[in-house]
């Protein structure tokens, strides 16, 4: 699942064809989930609060087990890094 500060309408352009894989996109246009996880980048784009790019692993009990926050939305952890974190659970 991916959470974005973008509106539902904005996210609707990102389908499986655009992304190259099937993923559920959740609009958090009120920034509540983003605030709950401490990932707000205040006035990050055009003076508007946006989400800091992050990858979070949450276990079946809702406990955050791994977090990787980037300073650039183009930077994400390598798949091997995420798989390794999952295997350690």
N, C-alpha and C positions, 0 to 999 in steps of 0.2 A: 504494500500500500504506500502511496505517496500523498503527503499532505502539503498543500500549497496555500499561500495567502491570496492567490488569484481567485476570481469569481468562477462560478460554475460555467458561465458562458465562455470565459477565457480557456478553461480547461477542456471544454468540449472539442476543441480543435486537435487535441492530443489523443489519438486513438492508437490502436495496435499498429496500423499502417505507418503512422508518423513516428512512433517510438521504436518500432521494431520488436516489441514484446508486449504482452498483455499485462497491464497493471491497473489496479483500482486507484483512481485519483480522487482525493477528498478535498473539497474547497473549504478552507478555514478563513473566509473573507473577513470575519470579525476578529481573527487572530487569537482565539481562545486557546486552542490546542498548542499553538506556537508559544503563547505566553506560559501555559502550564509546563512546558518543557524547557523554558528559559532560552528560547531560540529567536527572540525578536531582535531584529536589526533596526533600531529606531531610525526613522527618516532615511532608510537605505536606498530608496529608488524614487526620485522625483519628490522627495520630502515625505514619502509615505512609508509607514512601517512595513517591513517585509520579513520573511523568515530567513534565518541563517541556514545555509545548506548543511544538512546533517543526515547521517544514517544512524538509525537507532534499532537495536534488537531488544524486543520486549518478549519475555517468556509467557507461557500460557496462563500464569497467575497475574499478569499485568506488571511484573517487576522489570524495570529497565536493567538489562544485563550488559549492554555495550553501547557506547556512543562515540561517534566520530564526527566532529564539527569542522567544517572547512571555512576558509575566509573568502573563497571564490566559488561561485555556483557551478563552475566548470570542473572543479576538482572533487572527485568522489573516491572513496576507498576502492582499491582493486578487488575484484570478485574473490580472489584467493584470500584476501585479508578478512572479508566478511565470512567466508566459509570456515576459515580457521576459528573465528570468534564463535560461530555457531557450534562447531565441533567441541569447543571447550565447555559448553553448557551441560 
